[in-house]
Amino acid sequence: MKKPTVELKLPILPNMELIATQTAEVIARHMHLTDDQSGEISMALIEACINAFEHSKTDSNVFIHFLIEEDSLVMKVIDQGIGFDKTKVEIPKIENKMGKDERKRGWGLQLIQELMDSVEFESNSDGTTVTMKKNIKH
Amino acid sequence: MSSFIKSTKEANQIVIIETDGYLNNEGGEAISAICYEKIKGGQHKFLINMAGTKVVNSIGVSILIEIIEKLQEVNGKIGYYNLAPIVAKTFNIMGLTKYSTVFATEEEAVGAL
């Protein structure tokens, strides 16, 4: 049987990531996830959406796919932007950000990786897909 | 005042800011605007009551890091209470808890800051 899937198409507009988190909360309830798991999924989704909105350098929509599996939830955030090289993204540390006259941003990938059980990035000049998986412990 | 700021008050020379809603870029800037104005006026201790903020993003939280940095220049302090578990976890991952404190309640926070 085909796995249940929920698909969203988000325009790049302020706070559209909250539509994704509201959908994630409904799916989390359906899957009987804990409040902690639901919060982690929503936070990772927010960060993946913001990265897509800010760094894809495109006006194209961002697509989000939720794949409901028996023992996991898989979320894909797909943009059609310019892509990025993950090896060039520094792991942020607050110590390195203090005392410098610049914004303290750049935490998105770190948060996603800390909050999800596995994360994969596929990126090229046609766009980026971030695949995030949360294992469900029944 | 931004709708993100539900209220501000002072207790024991601590400025207490109560937030309401999504801590994003605009929310972070609303907090920092109050803090920077109060710092100019000589206030150096701040508490954020985040009972009404269940959702944050890293951009909004990064503005709190900027406030921490500014407070270090004046030997000031900032703390937070009534955090949702995911907000506390995010603060921990981003390292805010190395430079500022998460409290359980306002009473605990006002007593300790």
gemmi code that builds the backbone of each chain (N, CA, C; Angstrom):
import gemmi

chains = {
    "A": [
        ("MET", (0.836, -1.191, 0.000), (0.000, 0.000, 0.000), (0.874, 1.246, 0.000)),
        ("LYS", (0.455, 2.257, -0.752), (1.241, 3.487, -0.805), (1.222, 4.186, 0.546)),
        ("LYS", (2.397, 4.701, 0.917), (2.483, 5.394, 2.210), (1.712, 6.705, 2.152)),
        ("PRO", (0.996, 7.049, 3.235), (0.274, 8.327, 3.244), (1.257, 9.490, 3.136)),
        ("THR", (0.924, 10.440, 2.290), (1.795, 11.596, 2.067), (0.961, 12.871, 2.099)),
        ("VAL", (1.509, 13.885, 2.722), (0.885, 15.214, 2.717), (1.844, 16.150, 1.992)),
        ("GLU", (1.308, 16.943, 1.075), (2.171, 17.846, 0.309), (1.690, 19.287, 0.445)),
        ("LEU", (2.644, 20.187, 0.640), (2.350, 21.613, 0.733), (3.148, 22.359, -0.324)),
        ("LYS", (2.582, 23.448, -0.805), (3.319, 24.361, -1.692), (3.252, 25.736, -1.056)),
        ("LEU", (4.413, 26.267, -0.668), (4.449, 27.541, 0.041), (5.085, 28.628, -0.821)),
        ("PRO", (4.426, 29.766, -0.939), (5.081, 30.916, -1.567), (6.112, 31.495, -0.606)),
        ("ILE", (7.102, 32.181, -1.156), (8.123, 32.786, -0.293), (7.603, 34.125, 0.203)),
        ("LEU", (6.908, 34.062, 1.321), (6.340, 35.237, 1.977), (6.637, 35.140, 3.471)),
        ("PRO", (6.654, 36.263, 4.174), (7.002, 36.224, 5.592), (6.127, 35.268, 6.403)),
        ("ASN", (6.769, 34.476, 7.235), (6.121, 33.587, 8.212), (5.328, 32.430, 7.587)),
        ("MET", (5.537, 32.160, 6.296), (4.841, 31.025, 5.677), (5.272, 29.695, 6.290)),
        ("GLU", (6.436, 29.697, 6.949), (6.891, 28.465, 7.603), (5.903, 27.995, 8.677)),
        ("LEU", (5.099, 28.936, 9.191), (4.148, 28.543, 10.236), (3.015, 27.683, 9.682)),
        ("ILE", (2.740, 27.807, 8.390), (1.761, 26.899, 7.767), (2.295, 25.472, 7.811)),
        ("ALA", (3.596, 25.350, 7.544), (4.219, 24.018, 7.591), (4.173, 23.441, 9.004)),
        ("THR", (4.410, 24.280, 10.013), (4.412, 23.740, 11.387), (3.004, 23.358, 11.829)),
        ("GLN", (2.007, 24.113, 11.372), (0.628, 23.755, 11.734), (0.257, 22.402, 11.131)),
        ("THR", (0.692, 22.175, 9.895), (0.445, 20.873, 9.264), (1.191, 19.770, 10.011)),
        ("ALA", (2.432, 20.071, 10.386), (3.241, 19.078, 11.121), (2.575, 18.700, 12.446)),
        ("GLU", (1.958, 19.688, 13.105), (1.296, 19.397, 14.389), (0.119, 18.447, 14.196)),
        ("VAL", (-0.623, 18.645, 13.123), (-1.755, 17.749, 12.847), (-1.238, 16.335, 12.581)),
        ("ILE", (-0.185, 16.236, 11.792), (0.384, 14.917, 11.477), (0.951, 14.267, 12.745)),
        ("ALA", (1.593, 15.080, 13.582), (2.159, 14.553, 14.829), (1.067, 13.967, 15.720)),
        ("ARG", (-0.077, 14.662, 15.772), (-1.191, 14.130, 16.579), (-1.698, 12.822, 15.977)),
        ("HIS", (-1.808, 12.798, 14.649), (-2.260, 11.584, 13.959), (-1.346, 10.406, 14.271)),
        ("MET", (-0.032, 10.699, 14.376), (0.951, 9.629, 14.607), (1.196, 9.367, 16.094)),
        ("HIS", (0.456, 10.085, 16.945), (0.590, 9.933, 18.401), (2.007, 10.230, 18.882)),
        ("LEU", (2.622, 11.247, 18.306), (3.953, 11.649, 18.756), (3.839, 12.384, 20.088)),
        ("THR", (4.935, 12.395, 20.828), (4.949, 13.144, 22.082), (5.038, 14.641, 21.763)),
        ("ASP", (4.738, 15.452, 22.787), (4.861, 16.907, 22.592), (6.292, 17.294, 22.258)),
        ("ASP", (7.259, 16.616, 22.883), (8.665, 16.920, 22.598), (9.000, 16.600, 21.141)),
        ("GLN", (8.568, 15.436, 20.673), (8.835, 15.065, 19.271), (8.173, 16.050, 18.314)),
        ("SER", (6.932, 16.433, 18.642), (6.208, 17.371, 17.787), (6.933, 18.716, 17.735)),
        ("GLY", (7.417, 19.183, 18.893), (8.153, 20.444, 18.929), (9.438, 20.380, 18.128)),
        ("GLU", (10.136, 19.273, 18.222), (11.409, 19.123, 17.490), (11.176, 19.109, 15.983)),
        ("ILE", (10.119, 18.417, 15.570), (9.791, 18.362, 14.142), (9.435, 19.761, 13.626)),
        ("SER", (8.631, 20.488, 14.401), (8.222, 21.832, 13.971), (9.424, 22.773, 13.892)),
        ("MET", (10.307, 22.693, 14.883), (11.470, 23.584, 14.892), (12.392, 23.294, 13.711)),
        ("ALA", (12.640, 22.005, 13.439), (13.491, 21.643, 12.306), (12.864, 22.114, 10.992)),
        ("LEU", (11.551, 21.976, 10.909), (10.841, 22.394, 9.702), (10.936, 23.905, 9.498)),
        ("ILE", (10.779, 24.664, 10.564), (10.920, 26.121, 10.481), (12.285, 26.483, 9.906)),
        ("GLU", (13.322, 25.862, 10.446), (14.674, 26.215, 10.014), (14.925, 25.809, 8.552)),
        ("ALA", (14.416, 24.649, 8.160), (14.588, 24.218, 6.768), (13.833, 25.149, 5.816)),
        ("CYS", (12.640, 25.565, 6.208), (11.863, 26.493, 5.368), (12.568, 27.849, 5.258)),
        ("ILE", (13.060, 28.357, 6.378), (13.730, 29.667, 6.349), (14.967, 29.601, 5.452)),
        ("ASN", (15.718, 28.510, 5.567), (16.886, 28.363, 4.681), (16.459, 28.385, 3.223)),
        ("ALA", (15.392, 27.670, 2.920), (14.908, 27.640, 1.527), (14.447, 29.031, 1.094)),
        ("PHE", (13.730, 29.734, 1.958), (13.227, 31.068, 1.626), (14.377, 32.048, 1.411)),
        ("GLU", (15.386, 31.971, 2.287), (16.425, 33.006, 2.302), (17.557, 32.734, 1.325)),
        ("HIS", (17.909, 31.461, 1.159), (19.147, 31.160, 0.434), (18.944, 30.612, -0.971)),
        ("SER", (17.697, 30.301, -1.326), (17.506, 29.708, -2.647), (17.635, 30.745, -3.761)),
        ("LYS", (17.498, 32.029, -3.384), (17.627, 33.132, -4.363), (16.698, 32.935, -5.553)),
        ("THR", (15.472, 32.600, -5.257), (14.495, 32.404, -6.313), (13.130, 32.853, -5.810)),
        ("ASP", (12.228, 33.133, -6.724), (10.851, 33.462, -6.347), (9.941, 32.236, -6.422)),
        ("SER", (10.528, 31.093, -6.807), (9.718, 29.881, -6.943), (9.181, 29.430, -5.591)),
        ("ASN", (8.128, 28.651, -5.644), (7.548, 28.131, -4.403), (8.471, 27.110, -3.745)),
        ("VAL", (8.258, 26.903, -2.479), (8.950, 25.845, -1.743), (7.938, 24.726, -1.483)),
        ("PHE", (8.358, 23.493, -1.740), (7.465, 22.342, -1.584), (7.868, 21.546, -0.340)),
        ("ILE", (6.862, 21.104, 0.392), (7.132, 20.296, 1.587), (6.327, 19.013, 1.492)),
        ("HIS", (7.016, 17.901, 1.625), (6.360, 16.595, 1.594), (6.530, 15.921, 2.950)),
        ("PHE", (5.418, 15.475, 3.505), (5.445, 14.691, 4.745), (5.132, 13.244, 4.362)),
        ("LEU", (6.030, 12.339, 4.642), (5.814, 10.921, 4.355), (5.591, 10.196, 5.682)),
        ("ILE", (4.350, 9.726, 5.851), (3.982, 9.074, 7.113), (4.288, 7.585, 7.004)),
        ("GLU", (5.269, 7.141, 7.769), (5.650, 5.736, 7.752), (5.324, 5.112, 9.114)),
        ("GLU", (5.358, 3.790, 9.152), (4.937, 3.118, 10.388), (5.812, 3.491, 11.569)),
        ("ASP", (7.108, 3.573, 11.329), (8.020, 3.820, 12.445), (8.809, 5.113, 12.303)),
        ("SER", (8.357, 5.990, 11.406), (9.068, 7.265, 11.255), (8.220, 8.274, 10.482)),
        ("LEU", (8.603, 9.523, 10.650), (8.044, 10.595, 9.818), (9.198, 11.188, 9.021)),
        ("VAL", (9.032, 11.239, 7.710), (10.048, 11.825, 6.841), (9.489, 13.126, 6.265)),
        ("MET", (10.278, 14.183, 6.350), (9.854, 15.480, 5.791), (10.893, 15.919, 4.770)),
        ("LYS", (10.406, 16.303, 3.612), (11.297, 16.819, 2.565), (10.947, 18.275, 2.307)),
        ("VAL", (11.933, 19.136, 2.345), (11.760, 20.549, 2.001), (12.534, 20.788, 0.707)),
        ("ILE", (11.793, 21.167, -0.317), (12.345, 21.203, -1.677), (12.240, 22.619, -2.241)),
        ("ASP", (13.381, 23.179, -2.634), (13.335, 24.472, -3.325), (13.954, 24.339, -4.709)),
        ("GLN", (13.685, 25.312, -5.536), (14.199, 25.292, -6.906), (15.196, 26.429, -7.103)),
        ("GLY", (16.002, 26.623, -6.074), (16.951, 27.726, -6.088), (18.312, 27.356, -6.637)),
        ("ILE", (19.304, 28.131, -6.226), (20.649, 28.023, -6.816), (21.497, 26.929, -6.171)),
        ("GLY", (20.990, 26.309, -5.114), (21.748, 25.256, -4.448), (22.799, 25.815, -3.500)),
        ("PHE", (23.419, 24.921, -2.727), (24.479, 25.356, -1.820), (25.436, 24.199, -1.574)),
        ("ASP", (26.635, 24.553, -1.116), (27.660, 23.560, -0.834), (27.749, 23.387, 0.677)),
        ("LYS", (27.246, 22.260, 1.165), (27.192, 22.059, 2.621), (28.575, 22.056, 3.250)),
        ("THR", (29.579, 21.635, 2.489), (30.929, 21.576, 3.068), (31.466, 22.969, 3.391)),
        ("LYS", (30.842, 23.997, 2.819), (31.299, 25.358, 3.088), (30.532, 26.024, 4.234)),
        ("VAL", (29.599, 25.265, 4.808), (28.830, 25.822, 5.926), (29.554, 25.491, 7.230)),
        ("GLU", (29.975, 26.502, 7.956), (30.684, 26.284, 9.220), (29.721, 25.843, 10.312)),
        ("ILE", (30.205, 24.954, 11.182), (29.417, 24.598, 12.364), (29.485, 25.784, 13.328)),
        ("PRO", (28.325, 26.364, 13.668), (28.367, 27.571, 14.504), (28.653, 27.250, 15.967)),
        ("LYS", (29.379, 28.140, 16.604), (29.579, 28.070, 18.060), (29.399, 29.469, 18.600)),
        ("ILE", (28.660, 29.566, 19.675), (28.361, 30.894, 20.211), (29.654, 31.616, 20.620)),
        ("GLU", (30.633, 30.864, 21.090), (31.902, 31.496, 21.496), (32.543, 32.243, 20.323)),
        ("ASN", (32.407, 31.673, 19.133), (33.021, 32.283, 17.950), (32.224, 33.459, 17.417)),
        ("LYS", (30.981, 33.566, 17.878), (30.140, 34.660, 17.386), (30.164, 35.869, 18.310)),
        ("MET", (30.547, 35.636, 19.574), (30.579, 36.746, 20.522), (31.781, 37.640, 20.236)),
        ("GLY", (31.601, 38.931, 20.466), (32.713, 39.867, 20.337), (33.021, 40.268, 18.907)),
        ("LYS", (32.189, 39.860, 17.996), (32.389, 40.248, 16.600), (31.251, 41.166, 16.179)),
        ("ASP", (31.587, 42.180, 15.458), (30.604, 43.186, 15.078), (29.824, 42.714, 13.849)),
        ("GLU", (29.054, 41.650, 14.040), (28.264, 41.109, 12.934), (27.055, 40.388, 13.505)),
        ("ARG", (26.075, 40.089, 12.640), (24.879, 39.380, 13.097), (25.277, 37.988, 13.587)),
        ("LYS", (24.460, 37.422, 14.450), (24.803, 36.141, 15.100), (24.051, 34.981, 14.460)),
        ("ARG", (23.812, 35.062, 13.175), (22.955, 34.087, 12.506), (23.754, 32.875, 12.012)),
        ("GLY", (23.068, 31.951, 11.307), (23.739, 30.796, 10.730), (23.577, 29.507, 11.527)),
        ("TRP", (22.440, 29.362, 12.225), (22.230, 28.213, 13.103), (21.317, 27.143, 12.504)),
        ("GLY", (20.735, 27.392, 11.362), (19.674, 26.537, 10.840), (20.071, 25.076, 10.679)),
        ("LEU", (21.164, 24.818, 9.980), (21.553, 23.427, 9.720), (21.918, 22.701, 11.009)),
        ("GLN", (22.591, 23.418, 11.898), (22.974, 22.814, 13.176), (21.740, 22.383, 13.966)),
        ("LEU", (20.739, 23.255, 14.012), (19.510, 22.917, 14.740), (18.812, 21.720, 14.104)),
        ("ILE", (18.709, 21.735, 12.781), (18.042, 20.626, 12.092), (18.736, 19.303, 12.432)),
        ("GLN", (20.053, 19.304, 12.390), (20.789, 18.066, 12.638), (20.681, 17.612, 14.096)),
        ("GLU", (20.600, 18.552, 15.001), (20.468, 18.188, 16.425), (19.071, 17.664, 16.753)),
        ("LEU", (18.068, 18.175, 16.056), (16.686, 17.872, 16.437), (16.108, 16.644, 15.726)),
        ("MET", (16.702, 16.285, 14.585), (16.162, 15.158, 13.822), (17.085, 13.952, 13.947)),
        ("ASP", (16.554, 12.751, 13.642), (17.372, 11.537, 13.767), (18.297, 11.352, 12.583)),
        ("SER", (17.876, 11.784, 11.407), (18.799, 11.778, 10.272), (18.418, 12.905, 9.319)),
        ("VAL", (19.430, 13.444, 8.657), (19.221, 14.558, 7.723), (20.094, 14.326, 6.494)),
        ("GLU", (19.510, 14.488, 5.317), (20.281, 14.368, 4.079), (20.049, 15.610, 3.230)),
        ("PHE", (21.098, 16.042, 2.561), (21.015, 17.218, 1.697), (21.375, 16.794, 0.276)),
        ("GLU", (20.517, 17.147, -0.649), (20.844, 16.971, -2.067), (20.729, 18.352, -2.687)),
        ("SER", (21.808, 18.828, -3.292), (21.776, 20.195, -3.804), (22.579, 20.307, -5.084)),
        ("ASN", (22.010, 20.994, -6.040), (22.733, 21.328, -7.265), (22.161, 22.647, -7.789)),
        ("SER", (22.557, 23.036, -8.967), (22.160, 24.353, -9.486), (20.673, 24.446, -9.820)),
        ("ASP", (19.971, 23.311, -9.730), (18.523, 23.314, -9.979), (17.705, 23.365, -8.687)),
        ("GLY", (18.388, 23.291, -7.563), (17.645, 23.362, -6.305), (18.218, 22.470, -5.220)),
        ("THR", (17.530, 22.505, -4.096), (17.988, 21.763, -2.907), (16.824, 20.994, -2.309)),
        ("THR", (17.101, 19.761, -1.923), (16.134, 18.976, -1.155), (16.772, 18.584, 0.175)),
        ("VAL", (16.104, 18.972, 1.257), (16.538, 18.564, 2.591), (15.564, 17.482, 3.058)),
        ("THR", (16.098, 16.313, 3.351), (15.271, 15.194, 3.812), (15.563, 14.934, 5.290)),
        ("MET", (14.528, 15.098, 6.113), (14.701, 14.992, 7.567), (13.829, 13.854, 8.083)),
        ("LYS", (14.385, 13.010, 8.923), (13.651, 11.844, 9.425), (13.615, 11.847, 10.948)),
        ("LYS", (12.436, 11.615, 11.484), (12.276, 11.438, 12.936), (11.760, 10.024, 13.173)),
        ("ASN", (12.543, 9.240, 13.882), (12.108, 7.885, 14.212), (11.059, 7.929, 15.310)),
        ("ILE", (10.071, 7.078, 15.193), (8.985, 7.057, 16.168), (9.147, 5.839, 17.061)),
        ("LYS", (9.228, 6.102, 18.345), (9.338, 4.996, 19.309), (7.961, 4.793, 19.934)),
        ("HIS", (7.321, 3.694, 19.586), (5.985, 3.413, 20.132), (6.094, 2.726, 21.486)),
    ],
    "B": [
        ("MET", (4.308, 50.204, 20.384), (5.004, 48.973, 20.793), (4.494, 47.791, 19.947)),
        ("SER", (5.419, 46.900, 19.611), (5.074, 45.722, 18.818), (4.044, 44.865, 19.546)),
        ("SER", (3.164, 44.215, 18.774), (2.182, 43.323, 19.403), (2.859, 42.099, 20.008)),
        ("PHE", (4.116, 41.857, 19.639), (4.860, 40.735, 20.210), (5.166, 40.980, 21.685)),
        ("ILE", (5.272, 42.253, 22.056), (5.527, 42.596, 23.457), (4.186, 42.745, 24.172)),
        ("LYS", (3.894, 41.806, 25.046), (2.603, 41.828, 25.746), (2.627, 42.850, 26.872)),
        ("SER", (3.757, 42.922, 27.578), (3.867, 43.889, 28.671), (5.324, 44.063, 29.065)),
        ("THR", (5.598, 45.169, 29.727), (6.893, 45.351, 30.392), (6.624, 45.886, 31.793)),
        ("LYS", (7.478, 45.472, 32.721), (7.347, 45.974, 34.091), (8.725, 45.908, 34.740)),
        ("GLU", (8.844, 46.455, 35.919), (10.114, 46.404, 36.633), (9.911, 45.883, 38.045)),
        ("ALA", (10.847, 45.050, 38.498), (10.816, 44.518, 39.864), (12.258, 44.338, 40.326)),
        ("ASN", (12.600, 44.858, 41.490), (13.967, 44.744, 42.023), (15.011, 45.218, 41.012)),
        ("GLN", (14.734, 46.302, 40.345), (15.627, 46.892, 39.343), (15.872, 45.952, 38.141)),
        ("ILE", (14.940, 45.030, 37.944), (15.006, 44.136, 36.776), (13.862, 44.494, 35.830)),
        ("VAL", (14.186, 44.651, 34.565), (13.146, 44.891, 33.562), (12.597, 43.540, 33.116)),
        ("ILE", (11.309, 43.365, 33.245), (10.673, 42.094, 32.873), (9.799, 42.324, 31.643)),
        ("ILE", (10.118, 41.602, 30.593), (9.414, 41.751, 29.313), (8.622, 40.476, 29.050)),
        ("GLU", (7.330, 40.616, 28.855), (6.473, 39.459, 28.561), (6.160, 39.434, 27.072)),
        ("THR", (6.440, 38.293, 26.435), (6.249, 38.201, 24.983), (4.997, 37.398, 24.651)),
        ("ASP", (4.549, 37.568, 23.423), (3.346, 36.865, 22.987), (3.448, 36.573, 21.496)),
        ("GLY", (3.631, 35.297, 21.148), (3.664, 34.926, 19.735), (5.029, 34.452, 19.285)),
        ("TYR", (5.219, 34.473, 17.988), (6.365, 33.877, 17.290), (7.611, 34.741, 17.470)),
        ("LEU", (8.657, 34.168, 18.062), (9.928, 34.894, 18.169), (10.698, 34.712, 16.865)),
        ("ASN", (10.440, 35.626, 15.943), (11.157, 35.646, 14.660), (12.012, 36.916, 14.634)),
        ("ASN", (12.420, 37.319, 13.470), (13.236, 38.522, 13.328), (12.566, 39.735, 13.967)),
        ("GLU", (11.278, 39.922, 13.675), (10.556, 41.087, 14.208), (10.398, 40.998, 15.721)),
        ("GLY", (10.135, 39.809, 16.218), (10.000, 39.631, 17.655), (11.312, 39.911, 18.378)),
        ("GLY", (12.396, 39.392, 17.817), (13.710, 39.636, 18.413), (14.045, 41.118, 18.434)),
        ("GLU", (13.730, 41.793, 17.355), (14.032, 43.224, 17.295), (13.142, 44.024, 18.255)),
        ("ALA", (11.940, 43.543, 18.482), (11.073, 44.228, 19.454), (11.664, 44.123, 20.864)),
        ("ILE", (12.193, 42.940, 21.193), (12.842, 42.778, 22.511), (14.096, 43.644, 22.588)),
        ("SER", (14.913, 43.594, 21.543), (16.192, 44.333, 21.592), (15.955, 45.840, 21.665)),
        ("ALA", (14.902, 46.333, 21.019), (14.627, 47.772, 21.065), (14.368, 48.218, 22.507)),
        ("ILE", (13.594, 47.408, 23.231), (13.326, 47.747, 24.638), (14.604, 47.649, 25.464)),
        ("CYS", (15.345, 46.553, 25.276), (16.569, 46.366, 26.076), (17.565, 47.497, 25.824)),
        ("TYR", (17.782, 47.851, 24.565), (18.792, 48.873, 24.262), (18.367, 50.240, 24.815)),
        ("GLU", (17.078, 50.525, 24.775), (16.593, 51.782, 25.339), (16.790, 51.799, 26.858)),
        ("LYS", (16.491, 50.682, 27.501), (16.649, 50.597, 28.961), (18.118, 50.624, 29.364)),
        ("ILE", (18.985, 50.002, 28.550), (20.427, 50.023, 28.851), (20.928, 51.471, 28.813)),
        ("LYS", (20.457, 52.215, 27.824), (20.834, 53.639, 27.751), (20.393, 54.392, 29.003)),
        ("GLY", (19.272, 53.960, 29.560), (18.750, 54.601, 30.766), (19.371, 54.073, 32.049)),
        ("GLY", (20.330, 53.138, 31.922), (21.056, 52.662, 33.097), (20.593, 51.321, 33.637)),
        ("GLN", (19.612, 50.686, 32.999), (19.156, 49.361, 33.444), (20.076, 48.283, 32.864)),
        ("HIS", (20.433, 47.304, 33.699), (21.377, 46.277, 33.244), (20.892, 44.844, 33.450)),
        ("LYS", (19.699, 44.694, 34.004), (19.175, 43.345, 34.249), (17.821, 43.178, 33.560)),
        ("PHE", (17.700, 42.062, 32.853), (16.486, 41.835, 32.066), (16.000, 40.393, 32.222)),
        ("LEU", (14.702, 40.252, 32.262), (14.068, 38.934, 32.262), (13.022, 38.898, 31.151)),
        ("ILE", (12.978, 37.785, 30.449), (11.965, 37.611, 29.402), (11.019, 36.503, 29.843)),
        ("ASN", (9.752, 36.847, 30.005), (8.709, 35.859, 30.307), (8.156, 35.357, 28.972)),
        ("MET", (8.481, 34.097, 28.655), (8.131, 33.572, 27.332), (6.947, 32.609, 27.368)),
        ("ALA", (6.077, 32.789, 28.352), (4.913, 31.905, 28.458), (4.054, 31.939, 27.197)),
        ("GLY", (4.007, 33.083, 26.544), (3.169, 33.221, 25.357), (3.897, 32.936, 24.054)),
        ("THR", (5.128, 32.472, 24.153), (5.921, 32.201, 22.939), (6.249, 30.720, 22.861)),
        ("LYS", (5.470, 30.006, 22.060), (5.666, 28.558, 21.925), (6.515, 28.214, 20.709)),
        ("VAL", (6.700, 29.193, 19.820), (7.433, 28.942, 18.577), (8.498, 30.017, 18.409)),
        ("VAL", (9.713, 29.581, 18.053), (10.807, 30.524, 17.791), (11.489, 30.115, 16.493)),
        ("ASN", (12.289, 31.022, 15.940), (13.232, 30.590, 14.906), (14.618, 31.105, 15.265)),
        ("SER", (15.618, 30.580, 14.576), (17.004, 30.874, 14.967), (17.366, 32.331, 14.706)),
        ("ILE", (16.659, 32.987, 13.812), (16.956, 34.398, 13.550), (16.534, 35.240, 14.763)),
        ("GLY", (15.331, 34.961, 15.259), (14.874, 35.675, 16.449), (15.769, 35.408, 17.652)),
        ("VAL", (16.152, 34.134, 17.829), (17.003, 33.787, 18.976), (18.389, 34.412, 18.823)),
        ("SER", (18.868, 34.522, 17.589), (20.198, 35.113, 17.389), (20.224, 36.579, 17.825)),
        ("ILE", (19.074, 37.228, 17.782), (19.020, 38.624, 18.257), (19.179, 38.670, 19.782)),
        ("LEU", (18.712, 37.621, 20.465), (18.962, 37.545, 21.913), (20.462, 37.432, 22.186)),
        ("ILE", (21.191, 36.735, 21.316), (22.660, 36.649, 21.487), (23.279, 38.049, 21.360)),
        ("GLU", (22.751, 38.841, 20.448), (23.252, 40.220, 20.305), (22.991, 41.025, 21.577)),
        ("ILE", (21.840, 40.786, 22.197), (21.530, 41.491, 23.456), (22.498, 41.045, 24.552)),
        ("ILE", (22.762, 39.737, 24.619), (23.726, 39.224, 25.613), (25.077, 39.915, 25.434)),
        ("GLU", (25.495, 40.024, 24.190), (26.786, 40.663, 23.891), (26.793, 42.119, 24.354)),
        ("LYS", (25.705, 42.806, 24.073), (25.595, 44.212, 24.493), (25.619, 44.323, 26.015)),
        ("LEU", (24.960, 43.382, 26.697), (24.928, 43.418, 28.162), (26.295, 43.117, 28.771)),
        ("GLN", (27.111, 42.321, 28.075), (28.456, 42.045, 28.588), (29.277, 43.333, 28.697)),
        ("GLU", (28.998, 44.275, 27.812), (29.741, 45.545, 27.814), (29.435, 46.371, 29.060)),
        ("VAL", (28.271, 46.148, 29.666), (27.882, 46.950, 30.847), (27.747, 46.066, 32.092)),
        ("ASN", (28.321, 44.858, 32.004), (28.256, 43.913, 33.123), (26.802, 43.602, 33.511)),
        ("GLY", (25.966, 43.492, 32.504), (24.554, 43.225, 32.737), (24.216, 41.747, 32.614)),
        ("LYS", (22.941, 41.433, 32.845), (22.499, 40.031, 32.803), (21.122, 39.941, 32.146)),
        ("ILE", (20.885, 38.797, 31.542), (19.545, 38.522, 31.011), (19.178, 37.076, 31.348)),
        ("GLY", (17.922, 36.861, 31.633), (17.427, 35.512, 31.893), (16.046, 35.347, 31.283)),
        ("TYR", (15.547, 34.112, 31.331), (14.264, 33.783, 30.687), (13.507, 32.837, 31.610)),
        ("TYR", (12.181, 32.871, 31.547), (11.408, 31.876, 32.287), (10.122, 31.572, 31.541)),
        ("ASN", (9.463, 30.498, 31.992), (8.252, 29.995, 31.324), (8.523, 29.582, 29.882)),
        ("LEU", (9.642, 28.881, 29.662), (9.976, 28.449, 28.307), (9.295, 27.125, 27.967)),
        ("ALA", (8.764, 27.023, 26.758), (8.296, 25.732, 26.243), (9.519, 24.827, 26.087)),
        ("PRO", (9.351, 23.508, 26.254), (10.513, 22.602, 26.175), (11.339, 22.767, 24.896)),
        ("ILE", (10.697, 22.938, 23.748), (11.469, 23.063, 22.497), (12.224, 24.391, 22.456)),
        ("VAL", (11.674, 25.419, 23.093), (12.384, 26.707, 23.139), (13.623, 26.573, 24.034)),
        ("ALA", (13.457, 25.903, 25.172), (14.610, 25.674, 26.058), (15.675, 24.845, 25.348)),
        ("LYS", (15.243, 23.840, 24.607), (16.202, 22.989, 23.882), (16.940, 23.794, 22.814)),
        ("THR", (16.216, 24.659, 22.126), (16.835, 25.507, 21.097), (17.859, 26.446, 21.725)),
        ("PHE", (17.518, 27.052, 22.856), (18.462, 27.926, 23.559), (19.724, 27.152, 23.943)),
        ("ASN", (19.531, 25.906, 24.351), (20.669, 25.079, 24.757), (21.553, 24.739, 23.555)),
        ("ILE", (20.944, 24.338, 22.454), (21.718, 23.993, 21.255), (22.506, 25.209, 20.761)),
        ("MET", (21.878, 26.375, 20.803), (22.542, 27.576, 20.284), (23.524, 28.177, 21.296)),
        ("GLY", (23.555, 27.648, 22.492), (24.564, 28.080, 23.456), (24.182, 29.263, 24.320)),
        ("LEU", (22.945, 29.695, 24.259), (22.541, 30.844, 25.086), (22.699, 30.556, 26.573)),
        ("THR", (22.541, 29.275, 26.931), (22.599, 28.932, 28.348), (24.019, 29.011, 28.913)),
        ("LYS", (25.017, 29.215, 28.038), (26.387, 29.445, 28.532), (26.566, 30.885, 29.010)),
        ("TYR", (25.736, 31.784, 28.510), (25.923, 33.215, 28.786), (24.721, 33.868, 29.462)),
        ("SER", (23.660, 33.094, 29.634), (22.457, 33.622, 30.268), (21.736, 32.442, 30.918)),
        ("THR", (20.664, 32.712, 31.646), (20.084, 31.661, 32.498), (18.602, 31.455, 32.201)),
        ("VAL", (18.227, 30.197, 32.170), (16.807, 29.832, 32.071), (16.298, 29.507, 33.475)),
        ("PHE", (15.232, 30.171, 33.881), (14.631, 29.944, 35.191), (13.262, 29.297, 35.014)),
        ("ALA", (12.800, 28.655, 36.098), (11.484, 28.006, 36.041), (10.360, 29.024, 36.238)),
        ("THR", (10.569, 29.952, 37.164), (9.489, 30.879, 37.521), (10.012, 32.308, 37.653)),
        ("GLU", (9.097, 33.245, 37.677), (9.482, 34.660, 37.869), (10.099, 34.849, 39.260)),
        ("GLU", (9.534, 34.206, 40.248), (10.056, 34.358, 41.623), (11.504, 33.907, 41.685)),
        ("GLU", (11.779, 32.732, 41.122), (13.145, 32.218, 41.110), (14.063, 33.176, 40.352)),
        ("ALA", (13.592, 33.663, 39.227), (14.417, 34.517, 38.375), (14.733, 35.852, 39.058)),
        ("VAL", (13.710, 36.457, 39.624), (13.916, 37.771, 40.275), (14.860, 37.612, 41.473)),
        ("GLY", (14.751, 36.499, 42.163), (15.620, 36.266, 43.315), (17.064, 36.008, 42.941)),
        ("ALA", (17.260, 35.392, 41.774), (18.614, 34.940, 41.415), (19.378, 35.908, 40.516)),
        ("LEU", (18.674, 36.727, 39.746), (19.374, 37.531, 38.727), (20.190, 38.654, 39.360)),
    ],
}
model = gemmi.Model(1)
for chain_id, residues in chains.items():
    chain = gemmi.Chain(chain_id)
    for i, (resn, *xyz) in enumerate(residues, 1):
        res = gemmi.Residue()
        res.name, res.seqid = resn, gemmi.SeqId(i, " ")
        for name, pos in zip(("N", "CA", "C"), xyz):
            atom = gemmi.Atom()
            atom.name, atom.element = name, gemmi.Element(name[0])
            atom.pos, atom.b_iso = gemmi.Position(*pos), 0.0
            res.add_atom(atom)
        chain.add_residue(res)
    model.add_chain(chain)
structure = gemmi.Structure()
structure.add_model(model)
structure.setup_entities()
